[in-house]
Amino acid sequence: MRAALLALALLAAPAGAASIALPNETAMLPDSGHPGYQAALRRCLVCHSADYIALQPDFDEARWRAVVDKMRLAFKAPIPAEEAAPIAAYLADAQRRRLLRPHPPQP
């Protein structure tokens, strides 16, 4: 009986995959000329939006370093160890200078 119900459910399911259109990214990390900027673009934006990064609490460089290390070590983010310090320094600098600002929602 279970096999018959499963077969019926599979036959009733749509055959094709649904497609969705995502909106374009409207926010970008600001280029402050900091050496860690390019590394942050390459490594952070793989998983996080610029707006998500901008919404984080005010962290100093040591706290950003702990966050970057957590991404690397606990979540296995593809961040080489030598890029962790420049990324943390860039994020702390951009946050301190108020360059990281979330964008308003698009209608």
Order of alpha helices (4+ residues) and beta strands (2+ residues): alpha-alpha-alpha-alpha-alpha
